[in-house]
């Protein structure tokens, strides 16, 4: 009997200026599976004095944390481990004291990386975990540095590490823990002064999309979702949160729905930096990236995962994991695209991500069958919404789950979701259900010739009469579907050609 070789583990440790993080992953099915995420709030940057000397107390907090991390490293091959220090260890005049003892505790070398290397690695983490095409601007607000990167695909075109972060701005502008309008204004203006030297370069390069890759951006998104907003960060929302923060007189009194106590102390300082970036770079919208520095370190170690289409890699990994018939899934996806185009494409469903989401739902609509047939839709929703899907945002994962929950049988309205407008979401659901019905014999050669037209909410599906007579079960199912959609107020007319 052959012995199964376990998938190798990889560990990436990021000794940040605010928190120390350890990410442990497994390379399986052409994807990265997270096995552990360990985070400790160390606030190393808070231990820097005016001469940039790290205090003994701050170093001790770091060493205590590393003793916890060291236990998990014992089970991982040395070549699969990366440990990096960032802004505070670049700045500290006595960093060698900290590093020497850290190496002894961990048993592996700690590498303090330059700011440009940090930015480049952050960009790789974003590129490997975030979907979309075109040029992207990446913003990562750390504890003592802020990275701005512009890149396309896996290549970064501009890398900048700025000497400001949520911990250093806390100590500089909110040291007395007071929240006043003058504190905020000064923090924002000082951040703009730090950014201005690179402003022209970044404006000249330009970008198509903007993503945030930091604890600050993640905290902001969690607050917005908790308050019923969508996941897209805008300047108006940032200003709204600034006004909420200023209702408190001191940091310790911050009470913002969705803000954790752990993040509260550095929230105003991180918010002020992000507002400065939005205003100076004239950013219209930002979404949260799927990864950053730690993910970049991991993907640097697993070179075979370098692939331009992150979403395609994610879909293939899910299909392999749940033993999906990928040929049939592709057939349904192509059929769904055909329906989408015949209905008018972007003229009928205008959001640029809509056809991609439809095809993804078609390619993953049967993953729940690996658990149970009767409740397959429910399992679809759970697996998609609770899986790490690089290339897809949280809102997109939720939408895909709800779409595939309803791919067959009983039809119900989609719940509130923030990936697309409610009208577009409803229209994609209708097309997915039709694509599944028309291909239920699971053979491309047996799919009928059809024409579908859309007039606002009315769909008219025309199919050859002889084909309908030769396929009475599909005909009955289509008639049932016509009744279901029409009863929902979504008219579907089935006609014979």
C-alpha positions in Angstrom: 0.0 0.0 0.0 1.5 3.3 -1.1 2.1 5.9 1.6 0.5 9.3 1.1 3.1 12.1 1.2 1.7 15.0 3.2 1.5 18.4 1.6 4.4 20.6 2.7 3.8 23.5 5.2 5.0 27.0 4.7 5.4 29.7 7.3 5.7 33.5 6.8 6.4 35.7 9.8 6.0 39.5 9.6 7.4 41.5 12.5 5.4 44.6 11.9 5.6 47.9 13.8 2.1 47.4 15.3 1.6 43.7 15.3 3.6 40.5 14.8 1.9 38.0 12.5 2.5 34.4 11.6 0.8 32.7 8.6 1.0 29.0 8.1 -0.2 27.5 4.8 -0.3 24.2 2.9 0.1 24.0 -0.8 -2.7 21.7 -2.1 -4.7 21.3 -5.3 -2.8 24.1 -7.0 -3.8 26.6 -4.3 -2.8 27.8 -0.9 -4.8 26.6 2.1 -4.4 28.5 5.3 -3.7 26.3 8.3 -3.1 29.0 11.0 -3.0 32.7 11.5 -1.5 33.9 14.7 -1.4 37.6 15.6 -0.1 39.5 18.6 -0.3 43.2 19.3 3.3 44.1 20.1 3.4 47.8 19.1 7.1 47.7 18.6 7.1 51.3 17.1 5.7 52.7 20.3 9.0 51.7 21.9 11.1 54.1 19.8 12.4 57.2 21.6 13.4 60.5 20.0 16.8 59.0 19.2 15.2 55.9 17.5 16.3 53.6 20.2 14.0 50.7 21.0 13.1 50.4 24.7 13.8 47.2 26.6 10.1 46.9 27.3 9.1 46.9 23.6 11.9 44.4 22.7 10.7 42.1 25.5 7.1 42.2 24.2 8.5 41.2 20.8 10.7 38.4 22.2 7.8 37.0 24.2 5.7 36.9 21.1 8.4 35.1 19.1 8.7 32.4 21.8 5.1 31.5 20.9 5.8 31.5 17.2 8.9 29.3 17.6 6.8 26.4 18.8 5.0 26.1 15.4 8.2 26.5 13.4 9.6 23.2 14.7 7.4 21.2 12.3 8.2 23.1 9.1 11.2 22.7 6.8 13.7 25.5 7.1 13.6 26.3 3.4 9.8 26.8 3.7 10.2 29.6 6.3 10.5 33.4 5.8 10.8 35.8 8.7 11.0 39.5 7.9 11.2 42.7 9.9 9.9 46.0 8.5 9.9 49.7 9.3 10.6 49.8 13.0 13.5 47.4 12.7 14.8 49.4 9.8 14.7 52.5 11.9 15.9 51.4 15.4 19.5 52.2 16.1 19.7 49.1 18.4 17.9 46.8 16.1 20.9 44.4 16.1 20.2 43.7 19.8 16.6 42.7 19.1 17.6 40.7 16.0 20.4 38.7 17.7 18.0 37.4 20.5 15.2 36.9 18.0 17.4 34.6 15.9 18.2 32.6 19.0 14.5 32.2 20.0 13.3 31.3 16.5 16.2 29.2 15.4 16.0 30.8 11.9 17.4 34.1 10.6 15.3 37.2 10.7 15.7 39.4 7.7 15.1 43.1 7.9 14.0 44.1 4.4 14.3 47.5 2.8 11.1 49.5 2.2 11.1 49.0 -1.5 11.4 45.2 -1.0 8.6 45.3 1.5 6.5 47.2 -1.1 7.4 44.7 -3.8 6.4 41.7 -1.6 3.2 43.4 -0.6 2.4 43.9 -4.3 3.0 40.2 -4.9 0.7 39.3 -2.1 -2.0 41.5 -3.6 -1.5 40.3 -7.2 -1.8 36.6 -6.1 -4.9 37.1 -4.1 -6.9 39.9 -5.8 -8.7 39.6 -9.1 -9.2 42.1 -11.9 -7.1 43.4 -14.8 -5.5 46.6 -15.6 -3.2 48.8 -13.5 -3.7 48.8 -9.8 -2.7 51.2 -7.0 -2.0 49.4 -3.8 -2.1 51.2 -0.4 -0.7 49.4 2.7 -0.8 51.4 6.0 1.4 49.7 8.5 2.5 50.7 12.0 5.4 52.8 11.0 5.4 52.9 7.2 2.9 53.3 4.4 3.6 51.6 1.1 2.2 52.9 -2.2 2.6 50.7 -5.2 1.4 50.9 -8.8 1.6 47.7 -10.8 0.0 45.5 -13.5 -0.2 41.8 -13.4 2.7 40.5 -11.2 5.0 43.4 -12.1 5.3 46.6 -10.0 6.0 49.8 -11.8 6.4 52.1 -8.8 7.4 51.2 -5.3 7.4 53.7 -2.4 7.7 53.2 1.3 6.7 56.3 3.3 7.8 57.0 6.9 4.4 57.2 8.5 2.1 54.6 10.0 -0.8 54.2 12.4 1.5 53.8 15.4 3.9 56.6 14.6 1.0 58.9 13.8 -0.6 57.9 17.0 2.5 59.0 19.0 2.9 62.1 16.9 -0.6 63.5 16.7 -2.7 61.7 19.3 -0.1 61.2 22.0 -2.4 62.9 24.6 -5.2 60.5 23.5 -7.4 63.4 22.7 -9.7 63.5 19.6 -10.1 67.0 18.4 -10.8 68.6 15.0 -7.3 70.3 15.1 -5.6 66.9 15.9 -7.3 65.3 12.9 -6.6 68.2 10.5 -2.9 68.3 11.5 -2.6 64.5 11.1 -4.1 64.6 7.6 -2.0 67.6 6.5 1.2 66.1 7.8 0.4 62.9 5.9 -0.1 64.9 2.8 3.3 66.5 3.2 4.9 63.0 3.4 3.1 61.9 0.2 3.7 65.1 -1.9 7.3 64.2 -3.1 5.9 61.1 -5.0 2.6 62.6 -6.0 3.5 63.6 -9.5 5.1 60.2 -10.4 2.0 58.4 -9.3 -0.4 60.7 -11.0 1.6 60.4 -14.2 1.5 56.6 -14.1 -2.2 56.4 -13.2 -4.2 53.4 -12.3 -7.5 51.6 -13.1 -8.4 50.2 -9.7 -7.3 50.9 -6.1 -7.0 48.3 -3.4 -6.0 48.6 0.3 -3.9 45.9 1.9 -3.6 46.7 5.6 -5.2 46.3 9.0 -6.4 49.9 8.7 -8.3 49.2 5.5 -9.6 45.9 6.8 -10.9 47.6 10.0 -12.6 50.2 7.9 -14.3 47.7 5.8 -15.5 45.7 8.8 -17.0 48.9 10.3 -18.8 49.8 7.1 -20.3 46.4 6.7 -21.4 46.4 10.4 -23.1 49.7 9.7 -25.0 48.5 6.7 -22.7 50.0 4.0 -21.2 48.1 1.1 -17.6 47.1 1.0 -16.3 49.9 -1.3 -14.4 52.6 0.6 -15.0 56.1 -0.5 -13.8 59.5 0.8 -17.4 60.3 1.8 -17.5 57.2 4.0 -14.1 58.0 5.5 -15.3 61.5 6.4 -18.4 60.0 8.0 -16.3 57.7 10.1 -14.1 60.7 11.1 -17.2 62.5 12.3 -18.2 59.4 14.3 -14.7 59.3 15.9 -14.8 62.9 16.9 -18.0 62.4 19.0 -15.5 61.0 21.6 -13.1 63.3 23.4 -10.5 60.6 24.0 -9.3 57.5 22.2 -10.4 55.3 25.2 -14.0 56.5 24.7 -14.3 55.6 21.0 -17.6 53.8 20.4 -18.0 53.1 16.7 -20.2 50.2 15.6 -17.9 47.5 14.1 -14.7 48.9 15.6 -12.9 46.4 17.8 -11.3 47.4 21.1 -8.0 46.0 19.8 -8.0 48.4 16.8 -9.5 51.5 18.6 -6.2 53.0 19.8 -4.7 53.3 16.3 -7.9 53.8 14.3 -7.9 57.6 14.1 -4.3 57.8 13.1 -4.7 55.2 10.4 -7.9 56.9 9.2 -6.2 60.3 9.0 -3.4 58.8 6.7 -6.0 57.2 4.5 -8.0 60.4 4.2 -4.8 62.2 3.1 -4.1 59.6 0.5 -7.7 59.7 -0.9 -7.7 63.5 -1.1 -4.2 64.0 -2.5 -4.4 61.2 -5.1 -8.0 61.9 -5.8 -9.0 58.3 -5.3 -12.7 57.6 -6.0 -13.0 54.1 -4.6 -10.9 51.4 -2.8 -11.6 47.7 -2.0 -9.8 45.4 0.4 -7.1 43.2 -1.1 -7.1 39.5 -0.3 -3.5 39.5 0.9 -0.4 41.6 1.5 3.1 41.1 2.9 2.7 37.6 4.5 0.9 36.2 1.4 3.6 37.7 -0.8 6.3 35.9 1.2 4.4 32.6 0.8 3.9 32.9 -2.9 7.6 33.8 -3.4 8.4 30.4 -1.8 5.8 28.5 -4.0 7.0 29.5 -7.5 4.7 27.0 -9.3 1.7 29.0 -8.2 2.7 32.0 -10.3 -0.2 32.4 -12.7 -1.7 35.5 -14.4 -5.4 34.6 -13.9 -5.9 34.4 -10.1 -9.6 33.7 -10.4 -9.1 30.9 -12.8 -6.6 29.3 -10.5 -9.1 29.6 -7.6 -11.9 28.1 -9.6 -9.7 25.1 -10.7 -8.7 24.6 -7.1 -12.3 24.5 -5.9 -13.3 22.2 -8.7 -10.5 19.8 -7.9 -11.2 19.9 -4.2 -14.9 19.1 -4.6 -14.5 16.7 -7.5 -16.6 18.8 -9.9 -17.1 17.7 -13.5 -15.1 20.6 -15.0 -16.0 19.8 -18.6 -19.7 20.1 -17.8 -19.1 23.2 -15.6 -17.4 24.8 -18.6 -20.3 23.9 -20.8 -22.7 25.6 -18.4 -20.5 28.7 -18.1 -20.3 29.0 -21.9 -24.1 28.6 -22.2 -24.6 31.2 -19.5 -22.4 33.6 -21.4 -24.3 32.9 -24.6 -27.6 33.8 -22.8 -25.9 36.9 -21.3 -24.8 38.2 -24.7 -28.2 37.4 -26.4 -30.0 39.4 -23.7 -27.9 42.5 -24.5 -24.7 41.9 -22.4 -23.6 45.0 -20.6 -26.5 46.9 -22.0 -28.8 44.7 -19.9 -26.5 44.1 -16.9 -24.1 47.0 -16.9 -21.7 46.2 -14.0 -18.3 45.2 -15.5 -17.9 42.2 -13.2 -21.3 40.7 -14.0 -20.4 38.2 -16.7 -17.4 37.0 -14.8 -19.6 36.4 -11.7 -22.1 34.5 -13.8 -19.5 32.3 -15.3 -17.9 31.7 -11.9 -21.3 30.7 -10.5 -21.8 28.3 -13.4 -18.4 26.7 -12.9 -19.0 26.2 -9.1 -22.7 25.5 -9.0 -22.3 21.8 -8.2 -19.7 21.9 -5.4 -22.5 21.2 -2.9 -23.3 17.9 -4.5 -20.1 16.5 -3.0 -21.9 16.6 0.3 -25.6 15.9 -0.6 -27.9 16.2 -3.6 -31.1 17.3 -2.0 -29.6 20.2 -0.1 -26.8 20.8 -2.6 -27.7 24.5 -3.0 -27.4 25.1 0.7 -24.0 23.5 0.7 -22.9 25.5 -2.3 -23.7 28.7 -0.5 -21.9 27.6 2.7 -18.8 26.4 1.0 -18.4 29.4 -1.3 -19.1 32.0 1.4 -16.8 30.3 3.9 -13.9 29.5 1.7 -10.8 31.6 1.0 -11.2 32.5 -2.7 -8.3 34.5 -3.9 -9.4 36.9 -6.6 -12.9 37.5 -5.2 -14.0 40.1 -2.6 -16.1 39.3 0.4 -19.2 40.7 -1.3 -18.6 38.7 -4.4 -18.2 35.5 -2.4 -21.5 36.2 -0.6 -23.2 36.9 -3.9 -21.9 33.7 -5.6 -23.0 31.7 -2.6 -26.6 33.1 -2.8 -26.6 32.7 -6.6 -25.6 29.0 -6.5 -27.9 28.3 -3.5 -30.8 29.0 -6.0 -29.5 27.3 -9.2 -32.3 24.8 -9.4 -35.7 23.8 -8.0 -37.4 26.3 -5.7 -36.9 29.9 -6.7 -36.7 32.7 -4.1 -35.5 36.3 -4.3 -31.9 37.1 -3.5 -31.2 38.7 -0.2 -29.5 42.1 0.0 -26.0 41.9 -1.3 -23.3 44.4 -2.3 -21.5 42.9 -5.3 -24.0 44.1 -7.9 -27.2 46.1 -8.0 -30.3 44.1 -6.9 -31.7 44.2 -10.5 -28.4 42.9 -12.0 -28.2 40.2 -9.3 -31.8 39.0 -10.1 -31.0 38.9 -13.8 -27.9 36.8 -13.4 -29.9 34.4 -11.2 -32.4 34.0 -14.0 -29.7 33.3 -16.6 -27.9 30.8 -14.4 -31.0 28.8 -13.8 -31.8 28.7 -17.6 -28.2 27.6 -18.4 -28.4 24.7 -16.0 -31.8 23.6 -17.3 -30.8 23.8 -21.0 -27.7 21.7 -20.3 -29.2 19.1 -18.0 -28.3 16.2 -20.3 -24.6 17.2 -19.7 -23.6 16.9 -23.3 -22.8 19.9 -25.5 -24.1 18.1 -28.6 -27.6 17.8 -27.0 -28.1 21.5 -26.1 -30.9 22.9 -28.3 -30.6 25.8 -30.6 -32.3 28.7 -28.9 -32.8 32.5 -29.0 -33.4 34.5 -25.9 -34.4 38.2 -26.0 -34.8 40.7 -23.1 -37.2 43.6 -22.9 -36.6 45.1 -19.5 -37.7 42.3 -17.1 -39.4 40.2 -19.7 -37.4 37.3 -21.2 -38.6 35.4 -24.2 -36.9 32.0 -24.9 -37.5 30.4 -28.3 -36.6 26.8 -28.9 -37.1 24.5 -31.9 -40.4 22.7 -31.7 -39.1 19.3 -32.8 -36.3 19.5 -30.1 -39.0 20.2 -27.5 -41.1 17.3 -28.7 -38.0 15.0 -28.6 -37.1 16.2 -25.0 -40.4 16.2 -23.1 -38.7 16.3 -19.7 -36.7 19.4 -20.4 -39.8 20.9 -22.0 -41.8 20.3 -18.8 -38.9 21.7 -16.7 -38.7 24.8 -18.8 -42.5 25.3 -18.5 -42.2 25.0 -14.8 -39.3 27.5 -14.7 -41.4 29.9 -16.8 -44.2 29.7 -14.2 -41.7 30.2 -11.3 -40.0 33.2 -12.8 -43.3 34.8 -13.9 -44.8 34.3 -10.5 -41.9 36.2 -9.0 -42.7 39.1 -11.3 -40.0 38.2 -13.7 -41.9 37.3 -16.9 -40.4 34.4 -18.8 -42.2 33.4 -22.0 -41.3 30.0 -23.6 -42.1 29.9 -27.4 -41.5 27.5 -30.2 -39.4 28.3 -33.3 
